[in-house]
Amino acid sequence: MASSDGKPLPTPASAGAAGGTAPPGQPTTVASKVLDMGAAAMQSLRPVKQVKQHVCTLALYAHDPKRQVETHHYVSRLNQDFLQCAVYDSDRADARLIGVEYIVSRKIFESLPAEEQRLWHSHAHEIKSGLWTSPHVPTPLEKAELDHLATTFGKFWCTWQVDRGDRLPLGAPALMVSPQADPAATVRPDLVRKRDDRYGFSTEELRAARFDVEAPAEEHPGKADYWLRHRKGFAVDVVPHEMKRHAPFP
């Protein structure tokens, strides 16, 4: 069965298939475009319109931290202690939705049972190192937000492993983790350089400018960043399971 740690069987949507990296399919018809325009004009789309920030950072696969991807988080804030992010592979109009990350305050994180905490990662290093950034947002404007985010924790599920070249979301979702100040969790310099060149800033300069961002005295409380301390990642295996039958099937 499918596993986030295994490569799916070859299909027309696998890496190397004809058609590049775009999902297989025909061009959008005029009728569909007209429907989309009409619906956009008549519907509220309230949840989508709550997205207020674009963040670019890098993430590592929990089961294989040497596999790393650039991610683009589109962030909405449900309250000061809870953010939810739709995660894309780029900021282009044709970006692919590759996952979702939930971000909680330390207060909420510490209320979680130990078994659940193992799935969450800290953000302190990611913030202070300059990897987490909001393109085009002036540094003074985001300072308060960075101080807050440095104390938060995230749970990030990747549903589309685009770094394999998959043209569709194949297999089981994969748990992702954040970069850390550890050789096993260091981001590849070429990924950082590529990101910096595209946006015209320097991660090194961002790191220097964030010297006064307050990091928690204990950056990995409870079971946070479990993989980092125990050198054991998590993979998701999809296995058959008996269905719960609340009534006899016809």
C-alpha positions as CSV (number, residue, x, y, z in Angstrom):
1,M,0.0,0.0,0.0
2,A,1.0,3.7,-0.3
3,S,3.6,5.1,2.0
4,S,5.0,8.6,2.4
5,D,8.5,7.0,2.5
6,G,8.0,5.0,-0.7
7,K,8.0,6.1,-4.3
8,P,4.6,5.4,-6.0
9,L,4.5,2.9,-8.9
10,P,5.2,4.5,-12.3
11,T,2.1,6.2,-13.8
12,P,1.5,8.8,-16.6
13,A,1.7,11.3,-13.8
14,S,5.1,10.2,-12.4
15,A,8.4,12.0,-12.8
16,G,9.8,11.9,-16.3
17,A,6.4,11.4,-18.0
18,A,5.7,13.4,-21.1
19,G,4.3,16.8,-20.3
20,G,6.8,18.2,-17.9
21,T,5.7,18.9,-14.3
22,A,2.2,20.3,-15.0
23,P,-0.7,18.1,-14.1
24,P,-2.1,16.1,-17.0
25,G,-5.2,17.5,-18.6
26,Q,-6.7,19.6,-21.3
27,P,-6.6,23.4,-21.4
28,T,-9.4,25.1,-19.5
29,T,-12.4,25.7,-21.7
30,V,-14.1,29.0,-22.3
31,A,-17.3,27.7,-20.6
32,S,-15.3,26.8,-17.4
33,K,-13.6,30.3,-17.4
34,V,-17.0,32.0,-17.7
35,L,-18.4,29.9,-14.8
36,D,-15.3,30.8,-12.7
37,M,-15.7,34.5,-13.4
38,G,-19.4,34.4,-12.6
39,A,-19.0,32.5,-9.4
40,A,-16.2,34.8,-8.2
41,A,-18.4,37.8,-8.8
42,M,-21.4,36.3,-7.0
43,Q,-19.9,34.2,-4.1
44,S,-18.3,35.6,-1.0
45,L,-15.3,33.2,-0.9
46,R,-14.9,34.3,2.7
47,P,-12.4,31.7,3.9
48,V,-10.0,32.4,1.0
49,K,-10.2,36.2,1.6
50,Q,-8.9,35.7,5.1
51,V,-5.5,35.0,3.7
52,K,-3.5,38.1,4.6
53,Q,0.2,37.1,4.3
54,H,2.5,35.3,1.9
55,V,5.5,33.7,3.6
56,C,8.4,32.0,1.7
57,T,10.5,29.4,3.6
58,L,12.0,26.0,3.2
59,A,10.9,22.6,4.7
60,L,12.4,19.2,5.2
61,Y,10.7,15.8,5.0
62,A,10.5,14.2,8.4
63,H,11.4,10.8,7.1
64,D,14.3,12.1,4.9
65,P,15.6,15.5,5.9
66,K,18.0,15.7,3.0
67,R,14.9,16.1,0.8
68,Q,14.1,19.8,1.0
69,V,11.6,22.0,-0.8
70,E,10.9,25.7,-1.0
71,T,7.4,26.4,0.2
72,H,5.0,29.3,0.0
73,H,2.6,29.7,2.9
74,Y,-0.6,31.8,2.4
75,V,-1.5,32.6,6.0
76,S,-4.9,33.3,7.6
77,R,-5.2,34.1,11.3
78,L,-8.1,32.6,13.2
79,N,-6.9,34.2,16.4
80,Q,-3.6,35.3,17.9
81,D,-2.8,31.7,19.0
82,F,-3.8,29.9,15.8
83,L,-2.8,30.4,12.2
84,Q,-3.6,28.1,9.2
85,C,-1.6,28.1,6.0
86,A,-2.4,26.8,2.5
87,V,1.1,25.8,1.2
88,Y,2.0,26.1,-2.5
89,D,5.2,25.3,-4.4
90,S,5.6,28.8,-5.8
91,D,3.9,32.2,-5.8
92,R,2.9,32.0,-9.5
93,A,-0.7,31.9,-10.8
94,D,-0.2,28.3,-11.7
95,A,1.2,27.3,-8.3
96,R,0.4,23.8,-7.0
97,L,-1.3,23.3,-3.6
98,I,1.2,20.9,-1.9
99,G,0.0,20.9,1.7
100,V,-1.3,22.6,4.8
101,E,0.4,23.8,7.9
102,Y,-1.2,24.7,11.2
103,I,0.7,27.0,13.6
104,V,-0.1,27.3,17.3
105,S,1.2,29.3,20.2
106,R,3.4,27.7,22.9
107,K,0.4,27.8,25.3
108,I,-1.6,25.6,22.9
109,F,1.4,23.4,22.1
110,E,2.1,22.6,25.7
111,S,-1.6,21.6,26.2
112,L,-1.2,18.8,23.7
113,P,-0.5,15.2,24.7
114,A,3.0,14.0,24.2
115,E,2.0,11.7,21.4
116,E,0.6,14.6,19.5
117,Q,3.6,16.9,20.3
118,R,5.9,14.6,18.4
119,L,4.3,15.7,15.1
120,W,5.0,19.4,15.7
121,H,8.2,21.4,15.0
122,S,9.5,24.7,16.5
123,H,10.0,27.9,14.5
124,A,12.6,29.8,16.5
125,H,15.6,28.8,14.4
126,E,13.7,29.2,11.1
127,I,12.8,32.7,12.1
128,K,16.1,33.9,13.5
129,S,18.1,32.4,10.6
130,G,16.2,34.5,8.1
131,L,14.8,31.4,6.3
132,W,11.2,32.4,7.1
133,T,10.4,35.6,5.3
134,S,7.5,37.7,3.9
135,P,8.6,38.9,0.5
136,H,8.3,42.7,0.0
137,V,7.2,43.3,3.6
138,P,9.5,45.9,5.3
139,T,11.5,44.6,8.2
140,P,10.2,47.1,10.7
141,L,6.6,46.1,9.9
142,E,7.1,42.4,10.4
143,K,9.3,42.7,13.6
144,A,6.4,42.1,16.0
145,E,5.2,39.2,14.0
146,L,8.6,37.6,14.0
147,D,8.9,37.9,17.7
148,H,5.6,36.1,18.1
149,L,6.3,33.4,15.5
150,A,9.6,32.5,17.1
151,T,7.7,31.1,20.0
152,T,5.2,29.1,17.9
153,F,5.0,25.5,16.6
154,G,3.8,24.1,13.4
155,K,2.4,20.8,12.0
156,F,2.9,20.6,8.2
157,W,1.5,17.8,6.1
158,C,2.7,17.7,2.5
159,T,0.2,16.1,0.1
160,W,2.0,16.6,-3.2
161,Q,5.7,15.6,-3.3
162,V,6.6,17.9,-6.3
163,D,10.3,17.5,-5.6
164,R,10.0,13.9,-7.0
165,G,8.6,15.4,-10.2
166,D,5.1,14.0,-9.5
167,R,2.5,15.7,-11.8
168,L,-0.3,14.7,-9.4
169,P,-0.5,14.3,-5.6
170,L,0.5,10.6,-5.4
171,G,0.8,8.4,-2.4
172,A,0.3,9.1,1.3
173,P,0.8,12.6,2.8
174,A,4.2,13.3,4.3
175,L,5.0,15.0,7.6
176,M,7.4,18.0,7.2
177,V,9.7,19.6,9.7
178,S,11.5,22.9,10.0
179,P,15.2,23.7,9.5
180,Q,17.2,23.6,12.7
181,A,20.7,24.5,13.9
182,D,21.9,21.0,13.5
183,P,23.9,19.4,10.6
184,A,21.1,16.9,10.0
185,A,18.7,19.8,9.5
186,T,20.7,22.3,7.6
187,V,19.1,23.7,4.4
188,R,21.0,23.3,1.2
189,P,22.8,26.5,0.2
190,D,21.7,26.3,-3.4
191,L,18.0,26.4,-2.4
192,V,18.6,29.4,-0.3
193,R,20.6,31.2,-3.0
194,K,17.9,30.4,-5.6
195,R,15.2,31.9,-3.3
196,D,17.3,35.0,-2.5
197,D,18.1,35.7,-6.1
198,R,14.4,35.5,-7.1
199,Y,13.3,38.0,-4.5
200,G,16.4,40.2,-4.4
201,F,17.3,39.9,-0.7
202,S,20.0,38.1,1.3
203,T,19.1,35.5,4.0
204,E,22.4,36.3,5.6
205,E,21.4,39.9,5.9
206,L,18.0,39.0,7.3
207,R,19.7,36.8,9.9
208,A,21.9,39.7,11.0
209,A,18.9,42.0,11.1
210,R,17.1,39.6,13.4
211,F,19.7,39.5,16.1
212,D,17.2,41.0,18.6
213,V,14.4,38.5,17.9
214,E,13.6,36.9,21.2
215,A,14.1,33.1,21.0
216,P,12.6,30.9,23.8
217,A,15.1,29.8,26.4
218,E,14.0,26.2,25.6
219,E,13.5,26.0,21.9
220,H,12.4,22.3,21.8
221,P,10.0,21.9,24.8
222,G,8.1,18.7,25.4
223,K,8.3,16.4,22.4
224,A,8.7,19.2,19.8
225,D,11.2,18.4,17.0
226,Y,11.1,14.7,18.1
227,W,13.1,13.6,15.0
228,L,15.9,15.9,15.8
229,R,16.5,14.6,19.3
230,H,15.8,10.9,18.6
231,R,17.0,10.7,15.0
232,K,13.7,8.9,14.2
233,G,11.4,10.5,11.6
234,F,7.8,9.7,10.8
235,A,6.3,8.1,7.7
236,V,2.7,7.5,6.9
237,D,1.7,4.1,5.7
238,V,-1.8,3.5,4.2
239,V,-3.0,0.0,5.2
240,P,-6.3,-1.8,5.0
241,H,-8.4,-1.5,8.1
242,E,-11.7,-2.9,9.2
243,M,-14.5,-0.4,8.7
244,K,-16.6,0.5,11.7
245,R,-20.1,-0.8,10.9
246,H,-22.8,1.2,12.8
247,A,-25.5,-0.6,10.8
248,P,-25.6,-3.7,8.7
249,F,-24.6,-3.1,5.1
250,P,-27.4,-3.9,2.6
